[in-house]
């Protein structure tokens, strides 16, 4: 896997998200944030994550009406089968972290890549997702030299008290062991 000169992953599905803008410094990619998402909560395989990130939610949201008008995105989404969709090129600022801080530096969206894994805090993530996340991480490390194993965090680490994802079901030791053995 590799990142193209246009800051996209080579040969992955692309969907355009309008929920992004220019980074203050497009060369300042130095943090990788792992998220977890499912819409509706706890349901996998549906179209709603893509619809949320592309501002194309259906008219009837039922219990999810609070999502209407929410302008969010991530750079990547990895579904339960390990399929990757890219919404925002890496040199742009995706709107994934919200109010956040890392190592005393606020506004993580300015310098982070956001990767959403389809999942919940308490359901184990799929083997295919770990494999895809590992391949993505290594490609990002090769393309953006300020990224490293030490600059990979969960959403909960940069938004403590506000966010809990990717949750206790995400096997950090497994992922970091794989990452450390490959980088």
ChimeraX attribute file (.defattr): number of C-alpha atoms within 10 A of each C-alpha:
attribute: neighborCount
match mode: 1-to-1
recipient: residues
	/A:1	14
	/A:2	18
	/A:3	19
	/A:4	13
	/A:5	9
	/A:6	10
	/A:7	15
	/A:8	19
	/A:9	22
	/A:10	13
	/A:11	12
	/A:12	13
	/A:13	13
	/A:14	15
	/A:15	15
	/A:16	16
	/A:17	24
	/A:18	16
	/A:19	20
	/A:20	22
	/A:21	13
	/A:22	11
	/A:23	18
	/A:24	12
	/A:25	12
	/A:26	13
	/A:27	14
	/A:28	16
	/A:29	25
	/A:30	20
	/A:31	23
	/A:32	24
	/A:33	23
	/A:34	23
	/A:35	27
	/A:36	22
	/A:37	21
	/A:38	19
	/A:39	19
	/A:40	14
	/A:41	10
	/A:42	13
	/A:43	13
	/A:44	17
	/A:45	12
	/A:46	12
	/A:47	12
	/A:48	18
	/A:49	22
	/A:50	19
	/A:51	15
	/A:52	21
	/A:53	27
	/A:54	18
	/A:55	20
	/A:56	15
	/A:57	18
	/A:58	11
	/A:59	8
	/A:60	9
	/A:61	13
	/A:62	8
	/A:63	8
	/A:64	11
	/A:65	12
	/A:66	9
	/A:67	13
	/A:68	15
	/A:69	11
	/A:70	12
	/A:71	16
	/A:72	19
	/A:73	29
	/A:74	28
	/A:75	25
	/A:76	28
	/A:77	27
	/A:78	23
	/A:79	24
	/A:80	18
	/A:81	13
	/A:82	18
	/A:83	13
	/A:84	23
	/A:85	22
	/A:86	21
	/A:87	24
	/A:88	27
	/A:89	22
	/A:90	26
	/A:91	22
	/A:92	23
	/A:93	27
	/A:94	29
	/A:95	24
	/A:96	25
	/A:97	25
	/A:98	15
	/A:99	12
	/A:100	20
	/A:101	16
	/A:102	15
	/A:103	7
	/A:104	7
	/A:105	10
	/A:106	13
	/A:107	14
	/A:108	25
	/A:109	25
	/A:110	23
	/A:111	24
	/A:112	28
	/A:113	29
	/A:114	27
	/A:115	26
	/A:116	26
	/A:117	27
	/A:118	25
	/A:119	28
	/A:120	24
	/A:121	18
	/A:122	13
	/A:123	12
	/A:124	13
	/A:125	20
	/A:126	16
	/A:127	12
	/A:128	15
	/A:129	21
	/A:130	20
	/A:131	14
	/A:132	19
	/A:133	23
	/A:134	18
	/A:135	16
	/A:136	19
	/A:137	22
	/A:138	21
	/A:139	18
	/A:140	24
	/A:141	20
	/A:142	14
	/A:143	16
	/A:144	17
	/A:145	12
	/A:146	14
	/A:147	21
	/A:148	19
	/A:149	16
	/A:150	11
	/A:151	14
	/A:152	18
	/A:153	17
	/A:154	22
	/A:155	26
	/A:156	19
	/A:157	19
	/A:158	24
	/A:159	18
	/A:160	12
	/A:161	8
	/A:162	13
	/A:163	17
	/A:164	18
	/A:165	23
	/A:166	27
	/A:167	20
	/A:168	13
	/A:169	15
	/A:170	24
	/A:171	13
	/A:172	14
	/A:173	9
	/A:174	11
	/A:175	14
	/A:176	15
	/A:177	11
	/A:178	14
	/A:179	17
	/A:180	13
	/A:181	7
	/A:182	10
	/A:183	13
